Amino acid sequence: MDELRVSGAIIRRLPRYYRYLEELMHEGVERISSQELASRMRVTASQIRQDLNHFGGFGQQGYGYKVDALYEAIGKIMGIDRVTHIILVGAGHLGQALANYTNYRRRGFMIEAIFDKDPARIGTDVQGITVRDVETLEEYVAAHNVDIATITIPKEQAVLVADRLVKAGIKAIWNFAHTDLEVPKDVAVENVHLSESLMNLSYKLKEMQDSREA
């Protein structure tokens, strides 16, 4: 398995493979060729084979991929074959939306604690979880097995909270604050910018509109 040399582009495609394979399983499909999978995903069969070959290939020429086995293998590659313990910092609208999204639990991502600094939110219930005072953040991390910390607070506070999380021993941060967090090399961070995604969509829409008017 050549995971050390896997590009970011391939890693970003793995969840998409996983999702399509799950759909195939629900449809009762037991085996699929790279060409058939490529047609569904609107990519090339060559790209699918090249991507999967980084992890061992899995398929056989003229035989295709066993859907459930490939689904399980990709889940292991992404580390979602086990429970992932998550804490969430920020109990505002976005934080509550993430906590209420039940699909995370189905994937094994368990939000187990929520923190906020607003006295009006501390002590309230979000999806069966009592919101804690953010001042107890380090104490909680020290006493529990936390894999990922999610940040959904304003960027001015996010940098300080990220620093606290890193010092507390957190090794993965899912950041929704409107800033790119800079963390040590031994800490993984995924910066999610919803507004940038919306602006990218706006650009595509404008391009289509301009093309029709030309």
Secondary structure, DSSP 8 states (H G I E B T S, - for coil): --GGG--HHHHHHHHHHHHHHHHHHHTT--EE-HHHHHHHHTS-HHHHHHHHHTTT---BTTTBEEHHHHHHHHHHHHT-SS-EEEEEE--SHHHHHHHH-THHHHTTEEEEEEEES-TTTTT-EETTEEEEEGGGHHHHHHHS---EEEE-S-HHHHHHHHHHHHHHT--EEEE-SSS-----TTSEEEE--HHHHHHHHHHHHHHHHHHHH-
